[in-house]
Amino acid sequence: MAHLSEAAVKKINEICDRHIDKKTPLIMILSDIQREYGYIPLDVQEIVSERTGVPVAEIYGVVTFYSFFSLKPKGKYVIGCCLGTACYVKGAQSVVDKFSELLGIKPGETTEDGKFTLDALRCIGACAISPAIKINGKVYPKVSVDSVAKILAEYK
C-alpha cells in the first residue's frame, strides 16, 4: 500500500468518517482498514492520525499490540498456530516448527509467493481440541506433526 492511490486515501477517509463520531473510534477504524486492505502500514496510520487527532505513536502502539492487526501484507492463507498453554503442552511447538520447515518461513513471515503466512498465536480458544490451528478461520483439531503436510496439501 506504499504510495497510496487517490482511491485508497478516499476509502480510508470514508472509513474514518464512518466512525469519527463514536466515543472511541480507533479500534473500529483500524479493524475496518485491516479488513479492507489486509494490513495497516505507517502511511495509513498517518492518515488515520490526521483524521482522528490520535497521535501516530498511539496508533502504532495499538496496531502492534493486538495480534489481529498487521503492519505487513499477509498471505492468501494465514496459518495461525496456537501456542497457548493447553496446545503447547500437547506439542504445538513441534507443529509450528513443521509448518516453518515445510514453508521455509518463520512465524510472522509470509512465503515469497504470497500464498502463506505463518503466525504463532497465544490462544485461539480451542483448548479442548488442542493442539489446534486456524487457517483463514477454519479450525483444525488435534494437529500432529505428521498431519501438517496433508493440511498444507489442501491449500496448494
Secondary structure, DSSP 8 states (H G I E B T S, - for coil): --S--HHHHHHHHHHHHHHTTSSS-HHHHHHHHHHHHS---HHHHHHHHHHH---HHHHHHHHHHSTT--SS---SEEEEEE-SHHHHHTTHHHHHHHHHHHHT--TTEE-TTSSEEEEEES--S-GGG-S-EEETTEEE-S--GGGHHHHHHTT-
